[in-house]
């Protein structure tokens, strides 16, 4: 399950390209095909439901409430991994000031958490390739959990 901060259509396309490039899906899905992702072990949702042009338009209270609602969703659906796209969104939503990109020590029940780069075009530090590599690290960890050996 991926938790997105406040995804625009362009960012949703970037996420679909990235999850495919990382090997999560057999082909690149369109954002309107999101309902097909659970068959591949993925779900995508927003941390904050309100769409904005920039993440800094969201308040800390909105992120915290989004984190609370996402934790409820995780408790109900019980995925093995929750990936939050945007380390800043994760830090605020889950009150973890020192979080970095990658796996987190915190869990939600039995669900592990991974903070991923934000797919926003404003995030110049990450290219599609480096985002796909980070998403691929998550994929490797998720599939390693499937390995009975």
GIQUINOR-V312855 format. One line per field, one symbol per residue. psi: psi as a letter, one per 40 degrees, with the letter a starting at -180 (. if undefined). A space follows every 50 residues. Layout:
psi->???
This chain:
psi->hhhicghidddddddddddddeedieihiideedeeddeeeiihiidhdh iidideeiiddddddddddddddddddfidihhhhhdddddddefgdeii haiidiigbehihhhiiheieegeehidddddddddddddddddddhe.
